[in-house]
């Protein structure tokens, strides 16, 4: 998937609307939330429990999260693309 800023700009253009920076920020948060949920939905209960323990560590950052998710064996890129397409279609009413 293209980066989130490009995705939002294309989405807004395709819908033919104007959004303020605050509205764009909320839209990015909504997209990220759906992508994150889609990723979590693909993890096993054991992986979810392990992840819950890992994020309790204050030194656990996004790079470590990315590494953990890659090592789970799920296809992150495919999940992100699918979740983004679902969001796009719902947002545009397709």
C-alpha positions in Angstrom: 0.0 0.0 0.0 1.1 3.6 -0.6 1.8 5.6 2.5 -1.2 6.7 4.5 -0.9 10.3 3.5 -1.0 9.5 -0.2 -3.8 7.0 0.4 -5.9 9.7 2.2 -5.3 12.3 -0.5 -6.3 9.9 -3.2 -9.4 8.9 -1.3 -10.4 12.5 -0.8 -9.8 13.3 -4.5 -11.7 10.2 -5.6 -14.6 11.3 -3.4 -14.4 14.8 -4.7 -14.5 16.5 -1.3 -12.4 18.9 0.8 -11.3 17.9 4.3 -9.6 20.1 6.8 -6.3 18.9 8.3 -8.1 17.9 11.4 -10.6 15.8 9.4 -7.8 14.2 7.4 -6.1 13.3 10.7 -9.3 11.7 11.9 -9.6 9.8 8.7 -6.0 8.5 9.0 -6.8 7.4 12.5 -9.8 5.5 11.3 -7.9 3.8 8.5 -5.1 2.9 10.8 -7.6 1.5 13.3 -9.2 -0.7 10.7 -5.8 -1.9 9.5 -4.6 -2.7 13.0 -7.8 -4.6 13.7 -7.4 -6.6 10.6 -3.9 -7.5 11.6 -5.0 -8.5 15.1 -7.8 -10.6 13.6 -5.2 -12.7 11.8 -3.2 -13.6 14.9 -3.9 -16.7 17.0 -5.0 -16.4 20.6 -1.5 -17.4 21.6 0.1 -14.7 19.5 -2.4 -12.1 20.8 -1.5 -13.0 24.4 2.2 -12.9 23.6 1.8 -9.5 21.9 -0.2 -8.2 24.9 2.7 -9.1 27.2 5.3 -7.6 24.8 3.6 -4.2 24.6 3.6 -3.9 28.4 7.4 -3.3 28.1 8.0 0.5 27.9 10.9 -0.1 25.5 8.7 -1.9 23.1 8.5 0.3 20.0 7.0 0.2 16.5 10.2 -1.3 15.0 9.9 -4.2 17.5 6.2 -4.5 16.8 6.9 -4.7 13.0 9.6 -7.4 13.7 7.2 -9.4 15.8 4.4 -9.3 13.3 6.8 -10.3 10.4 7.9 -13.3 12.5 4.3 -14.4 13.1 4.1 -15.7 9.5 1.1 -13.7 8.5 1.2 -11.7 5.3 1.1 -8.2 6.6 1.2 -6.5 3.2 -1.8 -8.6 2.0 -3.7 -7.8 5.1 -3.0 -4.1 4.8 -3.9 -4.0 1.2 -7.2 -5.8 1.8 -8.2 -3.7 4.8 -7.3 -0.5 2.8 -9.4 -1.6 -0.1 -12.4 -2.5 2.1 -12.1 0.9 3.8 -11.8 2.7 0.4 -14.9 0.9 -1.0 -16.9 1.7 2.1 -15.8 5.3 2.2 -16.6 5.8 -1.5 -19.8 3.8 -1.3 -18.7 1.3 -3.9 
